[in-house]
Amino acid sequence: MEASAQRYIDLGYTAVGITLSWDDDMQQKRLVPKKLWQHATLENWRCYFDKRDNGIAIVTGEASDLLVVDCDLQKPKDAESNVRCGMLAFASWVCAKGLPANTPIQESASGGRHYFFSLSKSLANGLLSAKGITKLSVENESYSIDTRADRNCIIVAPSTVIKDRSIMEYKWIQPLVESSSLPSMPDWCIQYLNANTKKTVVDDVQQAMQSLTLRNGAPSLVGGDTDTGRFVARVRPSIEEELGCKMAHPIRARSTGVDFLCETARYVGRNTNGTTI
């Protein structure tokens, strides 16, 4: 697999070796990555391959400047949960709204589709977060569409999975281009992802606030703007001790209120006594 991986490295993508198998009980692929694969780089990638590998994964996010939209076929459990077929839905949106001409597209072993975009260009064009989304929601309907960016990876050709003695392959429909030549995600797709980010960010902030145990009472979120990333919380001004929280980055309490950084990128707020700055 190293020879195939070298081609990805030459294009500017950080690749790691993986072991793929089919789980009959779960009726899905089973992926075993290398330990500490998130630390792979374009320089040390060979440390993450060995002779047992039967697959390759590209590290998504900043490591490869890569954002992937992963569209699956509808599984039985999806139908039971009213999750619609992501592959058909995304294909219909592409047909109606379009894609950049040089968008790389891969067919997955199970028949789904992977669409490859530049993470940095998408963020520059208005994407709010590099955090992955699971089961994309569009107009109150959920679809079997996930996004892969920070702290994630995507399986790529020539990886294979054997199921019932049949070989299931990953293959390129439109070839992968150099990382620096990847297009931005189109505006319509950015809007879909941002709507999902805005839906979850206030929940993240509320959980962060609720998880605080303060001497003078926990702050309460009373409002906010997901476009500006500013949120309003009421706190006692005398809080001075250092605080921490699982749902957010380290929180600093000051005499004027509480500073916090929500886990979701770009949502930064300084909340003091019910006012927003």
N, C-alpha and C positions, 0 to 999 in steps of 0.2 A: 504493500500500500504506500510505502514511502515514495516510490517513483511517481505515483499519481499525485500524492500530496505535494511533491515538489512543484508541480504545475500551478497549484493554488498559491503556494508561497511566492512563486515568480510573478503572479498577478497581484500580490499584495495582501493575501488573506492568510491569517493564522490558522493552521490546520492541526488537528490532533487525531490520533488513532483511536478507534473504538471497536468493541465487540458487539455484534448484532445477532439476535436470535429471535425465534418466534415463541411466544408464551401461549400455549394452547388453552390454559385455564382462563387467562384474561383476554384471549383473542386479540392480541396486539403485539407490536414489536417490543423487545426488551433490549435496552441499550446499556452497556457497561463502559463508562468512560475511564480514563486514567485518573489516578489520584492527583489532585491539585491542577487539573486541566485548565482551570481559569487563569493560571499563571503562565500559560504558554505564550510565546511571542514569535515573531518572525526570525529571531535569532536562535532560540532554544527549542524549536518545535520538534526536532528529532528525538529529544528526550521523552516525548509523549507517543512514541510508536514502538511496537515490538512485533515479532513474527506471528503472534496469535490474532492480530487485528484482521478483521474482515470488512472494515468500514472506515470511513473518514468523516469527520465533522469539522466544520468551520466555526471558529469562535466568533460569535456575533457581537455587536456593540462596538465600543471604541477600538478594541483590538484589531478589527478588520474594517472599521468604518462601515458597518453592515447592519441593516435593518431588514428583516425578512417577514413577509406576510405568508403565513402557513395556513393554507386552505384545505381542509379535510373533507372527504365524503361523509355523508351522514351515517353514523353508527347506530345500532339498535338502542343503545342507552341514550343517544342524542334524541332520537324520536320520542322516547319515553319522557324526556325532559323538555319537549317542545323546542329543541335546538334544531334549526334548519340546516340544510346542506350548504356548507361554506364554499365548497368548490364551485357549485352551480351559481350561487349568489354572486360571488366575486367575478366570475366569468361574465355574468350578465351586466354587472356594473362596468366592467372593462369595455364591453361591447357598446354600452350606452355613453360612457364618459371618456374612455380612452386611457392609454398608457404611453409613457415615453417610448419611442421606437426602439431604443437599445436596452429595454428592461430585460434582464436575464430571467428566464422561467425554467423551473425544473419540475419534472414529474416525480412524485414520491413513489416508494415501493408499493404503497397501498392504493395508488391512483389519484392522490391529491395533487395540489399544485403549490409551488413555492415561488414567490415573487421577490426579487432582490433589489434593494434600494440603498442609497447612501444615507447613513444615519446623520452625518454632519450637515449635508445639504438639506435634508428633510427638517432638521431642527432650525436651520437658518431660514427656511421657508415657512416656519410657523408651527411645526410640530412641538407640542408642549412638553413631552416627556419621552425619555429613552427607556422607561420601564415597560416591560412586556404586558400585553393584554391577553386575557384568556376569554374565549367565547365572546367575540365582538358583538356588541348590541347596536343595531341600526333601526331607528323608528320603532322602538319597543319590541323588536324581534331579535332573538339571539341566534347566532350562526356559529358553525364549527370552524371558526377562524381565530387563530392566535397570532401574536406578533413575537418575534425573537429579536432582542437587542441586548441590553446590558445583562451580564452574568448568565448568558445562555449560549446555545450553539445550534447548528442546523446540520443534519446529515446530508451528505452530497455524494454524487456519482464518483467512482464506480461501486459504491457500497451495495451489498445485496443481502437479502433475507431469504432463508429457505423455509417454506411453509408447505406441509403435505407433499414433500419432494419436489415442489415447484420453486423455481428461483424468481424472487421478486426483486426488480432492479430499480435503482434511482437513475434517471437519465435526463439530459438537458434537452429542452424543447427549443429554447433560445439560449445561445451560448453565454457563459459567464464572461464578463469583460474585466479589465483591470479595475481594482478597487477605486482608483482615482477617477475612473470614467463612469462609475455607477451613477444613474440618474437620481434625482430627488423623487420621493414619493409624490404623486400628483396631488393637486390641491383638494380634490374631492375625497381622496383617501385620508389625507391629513385631517380634514374636517371630521370624518367618521371616527378616527382615533382620538382626536381632541375631545369629542363629545363623550367618549367613554372615560377619558382621563378626568374631565370635569365632574363626571358622575361619582367617581371614587375619591377624589381628593378631599372633599369636605368630610367624608367619612373618616379618612386618615387623620385629618386635623382634629376632629371631634374625639377620636380614640386617643390621640396624643394628649389632649387636654384632660380627658377623663382619667387617664392613667396617672396624673399628677396627684400626689398627696401633699398638700401644703399646710403649713402651720396655721395659716389664716383662711383656709378654705380653698378648694380647687377653683381655678378659673373656669368660666363658662363661655363657650363660643356663642356669640349673639348675631353674627353676620359675616359676610365675606364676599369677595369678588374673585372667581377662579380665573378671570382673564388677567387681572393685575397681580394675582397672588397675594393680595392683602386681606387679612382677616381681622375681625373685631372680637376681642375677648375682654371680660370684666375681671380684674384682679385687684387684690389689696396692694397698695403701693409700698408697703413696708417689707415685702418679701425680699430677702437678700441671700439666702443660702443657695448653694449650687444644686441643680436638679438634673435628673436623667430620666429617660423614658424609652421603652422598647419600641414604640411605634414611630418615634422621631429621632433625629440626630440629637446630640447633647443639647440640653436646654439650659440657658443662662438666665437666672432671675436677677433683676436689677431693681433699684428703688423706684424706677418708673414703670415697672411691669415685667413682662416675660418676653424674651426673644426666643423664637423657635424656628427650625427648618423642617418642613414636612419631608417625609421620605420621598415623596414624588417630586421629581426635578422641577425647578422653577417656582415652586410654591413656597415663597419666603414671606414670613409675616412678623411684624413687631406689634404685639397686642398690648395696649395699655389703657386701663380704665375706660373701656368702651369707645375708644377713639382709634382711628386708623391713620397711619402716616405713610 
